[in-house]
Amino acid sequence: MLNMQELLSRRTLDIDVSGIRRVFELGAKLDDPINLSIGQPDFPVPEELKQATIEAIREDRNGYTLTQGAPELLERVRARLASELGWDLSTGDTGVMITSGTSGGLLLSALALLNPGDEAIIPDPWFVIYPTLGNMTGARMVCCDTYPDFRMTAERVEPLITARTKYVLLNSPGNPSGAVLSPDELKDLVELCARRGVLLISDEIYDTFTCSEALSEGRFPSPGRYTQDMLLIRGFGKTYGCTGWRLGYVAGPEPLIRQMAKLQQYTFVCAPSVAQVGMARAFDVDLSERTRIYQRRRDRIMEVLGPVTELVRPQGAFYAFVPVKPDLGLTATELVEKALERNVLAIPGSVFSRRDTHFRISYAAPEEKLEQGLEILRDLLAG
């Protein structure tokens, strides 16, 4: 019998199973759990997008698209970037590509940019794929400590830049924290990266889920408002409740997009075809009411948990990163285990960070369940 342990690559063995997925699997074994771990919206795909995708299937749009994406979706994305960010896409200096989710964009950009021994700067806390990009490329992912307010500012990033740094990876609104950088903080980060000759990559998967107080003149604050010389990564899955469709897009310097497209040819080939065709109508869908619902849920979390812990107010996404007071004598993992005993699922902060002082809850959950979970968590946090 083959000794698979000897045959498996070091790259694979050095990557642990996602802590989030472990909680998902655990939740599947529980009877009617209060699941505050899930990282996807709790609303259905808008009906017009379902119908558009069904039409695409019936019209036999089931084969491969061009590697860079279906023409009708690429056209809508370019128009969106021009209208929202003011990007000039007429010169050919900026490329656009449809990817298999934002994770596909993150992986392709890392493969296109990083050699073994190179460095990239990521926030701590991070989205779980960020440190793993180092394992996959042989590069070093350098953590930028953003505690206690979770803001990845230029002041915090600059001391970490070295001659090996290829890019800075920003996530705003952030997962797991919900932090949103201000326009001034974004401008400073853009100027820092330009001055030091490193690429800024902005993971904006939660751009739609930005609370009203974090908007700038009613618009989502993106570094793309201040530069076109960056890589923008966005997705459709979280925004439109179709995470399983695996659909995102990237926009940035044409030489980089061209190499990412080449890598996509040999890996993902293309993003799912019928989802691309259906999603060409996405930007016509009004999601403002859903955003308001999530903001009200965020406010409810602050009302319930704010008095018993020093919770930083989330300004976007649909997560709260809840600190465990030191006087409880518990790590975040231990508190999550106590919550599990009472049928509440949350994600310990050690999944997202070098620290085990916080835990993540999602408020993309049925409101009755959210209320039940918050009452239990308040009880545990009060000690």
ROSE-343975 format. One record per residue (C-alpha): x, y, z; residue in three letters. Coordinates in steps of 0.02 Angstrom, whole numbers. Example, Ala and Ser with C-alpha at 12.3 -4.5 7.8 and 13.67 -1.06 7.14 Angstrom:
BEGIN
{px=615 py=-225 pz=390 r=ALA}
{px=684 py=-53 pz=357 r=SER}
//
This chain:
BEGIN
{px=0 py=0 pz=0 r=MET}
{px=66 py=172 pz=-44 r=LEU}
{px=133 py=281 pz=96 r=ASN}
{px=35 py=437 pz=53 r=MET}
{px=113 py=536 pz=194 r=GLN}
{px=279 py=524 pz=103 r=GLU}
{px=202 py=565 pz=-66 r=LEU}
{px=104 py=718 pz=-13 r=LEU}
{px=185 py=887 pz=-42 r=SER}
{px=251 py=994 pz=100 r=ARG}
{px=140 py=1132 pz=32 r=ARG}
{px=-14 py=1026 pz=71 r=THR}
{px=45 py=961 pz=239 r=LEU}
{px=86 py=1135 pz=301 r=ASP}
{px=-93 py=1194 pz=273 r=ILE}
{px=-218 py=1155 pz=410 r=ASP}
{px=-402 py=1123 pz=376 r=VAL}
{px=-500 py=1286 pz=388 r=SER}
{px=-561 py=1315 pz=564 r=GLY}
{px=-720 py=1388 pz=490 r=ILE}
{px=-755 py=1229 pz=394 r=ARG}
{px=-728 py=1127 pz=552 r=ARG}
{px=-863 py=1228 pz=638 r=VAL}
{px=-979 py=1205 pz=487 r=PHE}
{px=-955 py=1017 pz=497 r=GLU}
{px=-985 py=1020 pz=684 r=LEU}
{px=-1144 py=1121 pz=662 r=GLY}
{px=-1210 py=992 pz=539 r=ALA}
{px=-1206 py=863 pz=679 r=LYS}
{px=-1306 py=969 pz=803 r=LEU}
{px=-1494 py=970 pz=820 r=ASP}
{px=-1558 py=1143 pz=772 r=ASP}
{px=-1401 py=1241 pz=820 r=PRO}
{px=-1395 py=1430 pz=843 r=ILE}
{px=-1273 py=1454 pz=702 r=ASN}
{px=-1183 py=1622 pz=711 r=LEU}
{px=-1031 py=1555 pz=618 r=SER}
{px=-1095 py=1560 pz=440 r=ILE}
{px=-1010 py=1683 pz=323 r=GLY}
{px=-1144 py=1702 pz=192 r=GLN}
{px=-1302 py=1808 pz=178 r=PRO}
{px=-1464 py=1735 pz=243 r=ASP}
{px=-1570 py=1803 pz=99 r=PHE}
{px=-1609 py=1714 pz=-65 r=PRO}
{px=-1536 py=1759 pz=-233 r=VAL}
{px=-1641 py=1900 pz=-309 r=PRO}
{px=-1775 py=1829 pz=-421 r=GLU}
{px=-1718 py=1924 pz=-575 r=GLU}
{px=-1545 py=1847 pz=-563 r=LEU}
{px=-1617 py=1673 pz=-541 r=LYS}
{px=-1723 py=1697 pz=-697 r=GLN}
{px=-1578 py=1769 pz=-797 r=ALA}
{px=-1471 py=1618 pz=-753 r=THR}
{px=-1611 py=1496 pz=-795 r=ILE}
{px=-1629 py=1583 pz=-963 r=GLU}
{px=-1442 py=1563 pz=-992 r=ALA}
{px=-1456 py=1376 pz=-963 r=ILE}
{px=-1605 py=1362 pz=-1080 r=ARG}
{px=-1513 py=1463 pz=-1212 r=GLU}
{px=-1371 py=1337 pz=-1203 r=ASP}
{px=-1243 py=1456 pz=-1130 r=ARG}
{px=-1172 py=1305 pz=-1039 r=ASN}
{px=-1001 py=1291 pz=-1119 r=GLY}
{px=-839 py=1380 pz=-1082 r=TYR}
{px=-831 py=1568 pz=-1089 r=THR}
{px=-676 py=1663 pz=-1140 r=LEU}
{px=-546 py=1646 pz=-1003 r=THR}
{px=-566 py=1828 pz=-952 r=GLN}
{px=-755 py=1812 pz=-943 r=GLY}
{px=-921 py=1824 pz=-1033 r=ALA}
{px=-927 py=1984 pz=-1139 r=PRO}
{px=-1092 py=2047 pz=-1067 r=GLU}
{px=-1030 py=2034 pz=-887 r=LEU}
{px=-861 py=2111 pz=-927 r=LEU}
{px=-951 py=2257 pz=-1009 r=GLU}
{px=-1057 py=2286 pz=-854 r=ARG}
{px=-907 py=2275 pz=-737 r=VAL}
{px=-809 py=2402 pz=-840 r=ARG}
{px=-959 py=2520 pz=-838 r=ALA}
{px=-972 py=2499 pz=-649 r=ARG}
{px=-788 py=2540 pz=-622 r=LEU}
{px=-803 py=2694 pz=-732 r=ALA}
{px=-959 py=2761 pz=-647 r=SER}
{px=-918 py=2716 pz=-467 r=GLU}
{px=-730 py=2744 pz=-461 r=LEU}
{px=-702 py=2857 pz=-611 r=GLY}
{px=-581 py=2733 pz=-690 r=TRP}
{px=-531 py=2766 pz=-870 r=ASP}
{px=-534 py=2598 pz=-957 r=LEU}
{px=-512 py=2665 pz=-1134 r=SER}
{px=-322 py=2667 pz=-1137 r=THR}
{px=-294 py=2481 pz=-1117 r=GLY}
{px=-184 py=2508 pz=-964 r=ASP}
{px=-313 py=2426 pz=-849 r=THR}
{px=-377 py=2250 pz=-872 r=GLY}
{px=-533 py=2163 pz=-805 r=VAL}
{px=-563 py=1978 pz=-779 r=MET}
{px=-702 py=1871 pz=-706 r=ILE}
{px=-638 py=1746 pz=-577 r=THR}
{px=-702 py=1595 pz=-483 r=SER}
{px=-750 py=1695 pz=-330 r=GLY}
{px=-639 py=1820 pz=-242 r=THR}
{px=-536 py=1673 pz=-178 r=SER}
{px=-494 py=1635 pz=-359 r=GLY}
{px=-437 py=1815 pz=-383 r=GLY}
{px=-331 py=1809 pz=-225 r=LEU}
{px=-247 py=1647 pz=-275 r=LEU}
{px=-214 py=1698 pz=-455 r=LEU}
{px=-140 py=1865 pz=-402 r=SER}
{px=-25 py=1780 pz=-276 r=ALA}
{px=33 py=1654 pz=-407 r=LEU}
{px=64 py=1793 pz=-532 r=ALA}
{px=160 py=1905 pz=-411 r=LEU}
{px=252 py=1801 pz=-282 r=LEU}
{px=413 py=1702 pz=-299 r=ASN}
{px=482 py=1594 pz=-158 r=PRO}
{px=561 py=1711 pz=-32 r=GLY}
{px=455 py=1862 pz=-81 r=ASP}
{px=346 py=1948 pz=48 r=GLU}
{px=169 py=2016 pz=54 r=ALA}
{px=89 py=2110 pz=198 r=ILE}
{px=-79 py=2052 pz=265 r=ILE}
{px=-185 py=2113 pz=411 r=PRO}
{px=-196 py=2025 pz=578 r=ASP}
{px=-337 py=1976 pz=601 r=PRO}
{px=-353 py=1907 pz=425 r=TRP}
{px=-471 py=1815 pz=310 r=PHE}
{px=-419 py=1633 pz=322 r=VAL}
{px=-349 py=1616 pz=145 r=ILE}
{px=-223 py=1758 pz=166 r=TYR}
{px=-84 py=1667 pz=263 r=PRO}
{px=-112 py=1510 pz=159 r=THR}
{px=-61 py=1605 pz=2 r=LEU}
{px=115 py=1599 pz=72 r=GLY}
{px=111 py=1410 pz=86 r=ASN}
{px=50 py=1397 pz=-93 r=MET}
{px=184 py=1510 pz=-167 r=THR}
{px=334 py=1489 pz=-52 r=GLY}
{px=322 py=1673 pz=-6 r=ALA}
{px=314 py=1747 pz=169 r=ARG}
{px=151 py=1829 pz=223 r=MET}
{px=200 py=1968 pz=345 r=VAL}
{px=66 py=2006 pz=474 r=CYS}
{px=18 py=2186 pz=513 r=CYS}
{px=-49 py=2195 pz=691 r=ASP}
{px=-208 py=2300 pz=682 r=THR}
{px=-268 py=2276 pz=861 r=TYR}
{px=-361 py=2351 pz=952 r=PRO}
{px=-462 py=2445 pz=818 r=ASP}
{px=-424 py=2329 pz=668 r=PHE}
{px=-373 py=2471 pz=552 r=ARG}
{px=-233 py=2429 pz=429 r=MET}
{px=-161 py=2604 pz=418 r=THR}
{px=-7 py=2667 pz=324 r=ALA}
{px=76 py=2702 pz=492 r=GLU}
{px=62 py=2519 pz=540 r=ARG}
{px=108 py=2452 pz=368 r=VAL}
{px=262 py=2557 pz=327 r=GLU}
{px=383 py=2479 pz=455 r=PRO}
{px=345 py=2308 pz=379 r=LEU}
{px=394 py=2351 pz=200 r=ILE}
{px=561 py=2280 pz=145 r=THR}
{px=653 py=2256 pz=-19 r=ALA}
{px=562 py=2089 pz=-36 r=ARG}
{px=386 py=2160 pz=-18 r=THR}
{px=280 py=2136 pz=-174 r=LYS}
{px=109 py=2190 pz=-113 r=TYR}
{px=0 py=2250 pz=30 r=VAL}
{px=-166 py=2159 pz=46 r=LEU}
{px=-306 py=2267 pz=116 r=LEU}
{px=-478 py=2202 pz=168 r=ASN}
{px=-604 py=2340 pz=203 r=SER}
{px=-739 py=2306 pz=260 r=PRO}
{px=-639 py=2177 pz=353 r=GLY}
{px=-672 py=1996 pz=392 r=ASN}
{px=-682 py=1957 pz=539 r=PRO}
{px=-686 py=2132 pz=612 r=SER}
{px=-806 py=2233 pz=505 r=GLY}
{px=-683 py=2378 pz=509 r=ALA}
{px=-693 py=2506 pz=367 r=VAL}
{px=-549 py=2624 pz=332 r=LEU}
{px=-587 py=2809 pz=312 r=SER}
{px=-550 py=2905 pz=151 r=PRO}
{px=-399 py=2987 pz=232 r=ASP}
{px=-330 py=2818 pz=290 r=GLU}
{px=-354 py=2748 pz=115 r=LEU}
{px=-267 py=2896 pz=34 r=LYS}
{px=-119 py=2875 pz=152 r=ASP}
{px=-106 py=2690 pz=110 r=LEU}
{px=-116 py=2725 pz=-77 r=VAL}
{px=21 py=2856 pz=-64 r=GLU}
{px=131 py=2742 pz=42 r=LEU}
{px=121 py=2599 pz=-83 r=CYS}
{px=157 py=2715 pz=-229 r=ALA}
{px=305 py=2793 pz=-139 r=ARG}
{px=380 py=2625 pz=-91 r=ARG}
{px=345 py=2540 pz=-258 r=GLY}
{px=233 py=2401 pz=-195 r=VAL}
{px=64 py=2350 pz=-264 r=LEU}
{px=-93 py=2382 pz=-163 r=LEU}
{px=-222 py=2243 pz=-175 r=ILE}
{px=-394 py=2286 pz=-108 r=SER}
{px=-510 py=2141 pz=-64 r=ASP}
{px=-681 py=2225 pz=-69 r=GLU}
{px=-795 py=2074 pz=-60 r=ILE}
{px=-906 py=2164 pz=67 r=TYR}
{px=-916 py=2331 pz=-24 r=ASP}
{px=-1107 py=2328 pz=-29 r=THR}
{px=-1121 py=2289 pz=157 r=PHE}
{px=-1054 py=2454 pz=220 r=THR}
{px=-1148 py=2544 pz=358 r=CYS}
{px=-1211 py=2718 pz=324 r=SER}
{px=-1091 py=2805 pz=445 r=GLU}
{px=-940 py=2733 pz=352 r=ALA}
{px=-993 py=2793 pz=181 r=LEU}
{px=-901 py=2940 pz=104 r=SER}
{px=-1023 py=3063 pz=25 r=GLU}
{px=-1145 py=2919 pz=12 r=GLY}
{px=-1019 py=2808 pz=-78 r=ARG}
{px=-916 py=2657 pz=-28 r=PHE}
{px=-740 py=2711 pz=24 r=PRO}
{px=-619 py=2619 pz=-90 r=SER}
{px=-435 py=2655 pz=-126 r=PRO}
{px=-489 py=2641 pz=-307 r=GLY}
{px=-557 py=2818 pz=-290 r=ARG}
{px=-379 py=2881 pz=-273 r=TYR}
{px=-281 py=2770 pz=-392 r=THR}
{px=-306 py=2655 pz=-540 r=GLN}
{px=-132 py=2583 pz=-515 r=ASP}
{px=-187 py=2443 pz=-398 r=MET}
{px=-276 py=2276 pz=-402 r=LEU}
{px=-460 py=2280 pz=-355 r=LEU}
{px=-545 py=2116 pz=-306 r=ILE}
{px=-733 py=2105 pz=-285 r=ARG}
{px=-863 py=1968 pz=-284 r=GLY}
{px=-1045 py=1933 pz=-323 r=PHE}
{px=-1073 py=1786 pz=-204 r=GLY}
{px=-1090 py=1879 pz=-39 r=LYS}
{px=-1175 py=2030 pz=-119 r=THR}
{px=-1315 py=1934 pz=-204 r=TYR}
{px=-1330 py=1782 pz=-89 r=GLY}
{px=-1256 py=1659 pz=-215 r=CYS}
{px=-1091 py=1609 pz=-134 r=THR}
{px=-1101 py=1436 pz=-215 r=GLY}
{px=-1100 py=1511 pz=-389 r=TRP}
{px=-915 py=1555 pz=-364 r=ARG}
{px=-909 py=1720 pz=-456 r=LEU}
{px=-797 py=1872 pz=-432 r=GLY}
{px=-696 py=1995 pz=-533 r=TYR}
{px=-527 py=2081 pz=-532 r=VAL}
{px=-470 py=2243 pz=-611 r=ALA}
{px=-296 py=2315 pz=-616 r=GLY}
{px=-138 py=2343 pz=-719 r=PRO}
{px=-157 py=2255 pz=-887 r=GLU}
{px=11 py=2163 pz=-877 r=PRO}
{px=-43 py=2084 pz=-712 r=LEU}
{px=-218 py=2040 pz=-772 r=ILE}
{px=-143 py=1961 pz=-928 r=ARG}
{px=-34 py=1845 pz=-823 r=GLN}
{px=-178 py=1804 pz=-706 r=MET}
{px=-283 py=1758 pz=-858 r=ALA}
{px=-144 py=1643 pz=-918 r=LYS}
{px=-142 py=1557 pz=-749 r=LEU}
{px=-332 py=1543 pz=-752 r=GLN}
{px=-321 py=1452 pz=-919 r=GLN}
{px=-223 py=1313 pz=-835 r=TYR}
{px=-319 py=1308 pz=-670 r=THR}
{px=-500 py=1364 pz=-661 r=PHE}
{px=-513 py=1382 pz=-853 r=VAL}
{px=-656 py=1507 pz=-830 r=CYS}
{px=-785 py=1555 pz=-700 r=ALA}
{px=-953 py=1462 pz=-711 r=PRO}
{px=-1029 py=1514 pz=-877 r=SER}
{px=-1216 py=1523 pz=-842 r=VAL}
{px=-1184 py=1617 pz=-679 r=ALA}
{px=-1084 py=1746 pz=-776 r=GLN}
{px=-1223 py=1772 pz=-901 r=VAL}
{px=-1356 py=1786 pz=-766 r=GLY}
{px=-1251 py=1903 pz=-660 r=MET}
{px=-1238 py=2028 pz=-803 r=ALA}
{px=-1400 py=2100 pz=-732 r=ARG}
{px=-1335 py=2110 pz=-554 r=ALA}
{px=-1295 py=2295 pz=-547 r=PHE}
{px=-1477 py=2336 pz=-585 r=ASP}
{px=-1534 py=2254 pz=-422 r=VAL}
{px=-1570 py=2369 pz=-274 r=ASP}
{px=-1495 py=2296 pz=-115 r=LEU}
{px=-1517 py=2449 pz=-4 r=SER}
{px=-1653 py=2372 pz=106 r=GLU}
{px=-1548 py=2218 pz=141 r=ARG}
{px=-1402 py=2329 pz=189 r=THR}
{px=-1516 py=2424 pz=309 r=ARG}
{px=-1574 py=2260 pz=387 r=ILE}
{px=-1395 py=2208 pz=422 r=TYR}
{px=-1357 py=2378 pz=495 r=GLN}
{px=-1504 py=2360 pz=615 r=ARG}
{px=-1439 py=2189 pz=666 r=ARG}
{px=-1267 py=2265 pz=695 r=ARG}
{px=-1347 py=2396 pz=808 r=ASP}
{px=-1436 py=2258 pz=905 r=ARG}
{px=-1271 py=2168 pz=934 r=ILE}
{px=-1198 py=2328 pz=1005 r=MET}
{px=-1349 py=2348 pz=1120 r=GLU}
{px=-1336 py=2172 pz=1189 r=VAL}
{px=-1149 py=2139 pz=1196 r=LEU}
{px=-1081 py=2316 pz=1213 r=GLY}
{px=-1116 py=2327 pz=1400 r=PRO}
{px=-1022 py=2166 pz=1440 r=VAL}
{px=-869 py=2181 pz=1328 r=THR}
{px=-765 py=2313 pz=1239 r=GLU}
{px=-831 py=2274 pz=1067 r=LEU}
{px=-765 py=2381 pz=924 r=VAL}
{px=-917 py=2438 pz=824 r=ARG}
{px=-918 py=2352 pz=654 r=PRO}
{px=-945 py=2471 pz=508 r=GLN}
{px=-965 py=2344 pz=369 r=GLY}
{px=-978 py=2162 pz=317 r=ALA}
{px=-1092 py=2061 pz=433 r=PHE}
{px=-975 py=2009 pz=572 r=TYR}
{px=-931 py=2064 pz=747 r=ALA}
{px=-761 py=2018 pz=820 r=PHE}
{px=-800 py=2004 pz=1004 r=VAL}
{px=-663 py=2019 pz=1136 r=PRO}
{px=-659 py=1906 pz=1289 r=VAL}
{px=-617 py=2006 pz=1444 r=LYS}
{px=-454 py=1948 pz=1527 r=PRO}
{px=-538 py=1938 pz=1698 r=ASP}
{px=-646 py=1794 pz=1636 r=LEU}
{px=-489 py=1686 pz=1636 r=GLY}
{px=-537 py=1610 pz=1468 r=LEU}
{px=-463 py=1609 pz=1295 r=THR}
{px=-582 py=1645 pz=1154 r=ALA}
{px=-574 py=1463 pz=1103 r=THR}
{px=-627 py=1410 pz=1278 r=GLU}
{px=-773 py=1531 pz=1277 r=LEU}
{px=-827 py=1467 pz=1106 r=VAL}
{px=-824 py=1291 pz=1178 r=GLU}
{px=-937 py=1347 pz=1320 r=LYS}
{px=-1054 py=1426 pz=1193 r=ALA}
{px=-1056 py=1262 pz=1097 r=LEU}
{px=-1116 py=1173 pz=1254 r=GLU}
{px=-1268 py=1287 pz=1243 r=ARG}
{px=-1293 py=1251 pz=1057 r=ASN}
{px=-1216 py=1414 pz=993 r=VAL}
{px=-1089 py=1407 pz=852 r=LEU}
{px=-958 py=1544 pz=837 r=ALA}
{px=-780 py=1550 pz=767 r=ILE}
{px=-631 py=1571 pz=886 r=PRO}
{px=-516 py=1715 pz=843 r=GLY}
{px=-365 py=1601 pz=829 r=SER}
{px=-435 py=1548 pz=660 r=VAL}
{px=-406 py=1727 pz=599 r=PHE}
{px=-260 py=1786 pz=704 r=SER}
{px=-102 py=1752 pz=802 r=ARG}
{px=-206 py=1797 pz=955 r=ARG}
{px=-343 py=1699 pz=1041 r=ASP}
{px=-427 py=1846 pz=1126 r=THR}
{px=-582 py=1871 pz=1016 r=HIS}
{px=-715 py=1767 pz=929 r=PHE}
{px=-815 py=1802 pz=772 r=ARG}
{px=-1003 py=1799 pz=758 r=ILE}
{px=-1102 py=1827 pz=600 r=SER}
{px=-1264 py=1922 pz=601 r=TYR}
{px=-1311 py=1851 pz=431 r=ALA}
{px=-1426 py=1733 pz=527 r=ALA}
{px=-1613 py=1722 pz=557 r=PRO}
{px=-1659 py=1858 pz=680 r=GLU}
{px=-1742 py=1741 pz=804 r=GLU}
{px=-1584 py=1635 pz=810 r=LYS}
{px=-1476 py=1790 pz=823 r=LEU}
{px=-1574 py=1851 pz=974 r=GLU}
{px=-1560 py=1681 pz=1058 r=GLN}
{px=-1373 py=1674 pz=1025 r=GLY}
{px=-1341 py=1850 pz=1087 r=LEU}
{px=-1428 py=1816 pz=1252 r=GLU}
{px=-1321 py=1662 pz=1281 r=ILE}
{px=-1161 py=1752 pz=1232 r=LEU}
{px=-1203 py=1900 pz=1343 r=ARG}
{px=-1224 py=1780 pz=1488 r=ASP}
{px=-1056 py=1697 pz=1453 r=LEU}
{px=-964 py=1861 pz=1430 r=LEU}
{px=-1036 py=1935 pz=1590 r=ALA}
{px=-953 py=1792 pz=1687 r=GLY}
//
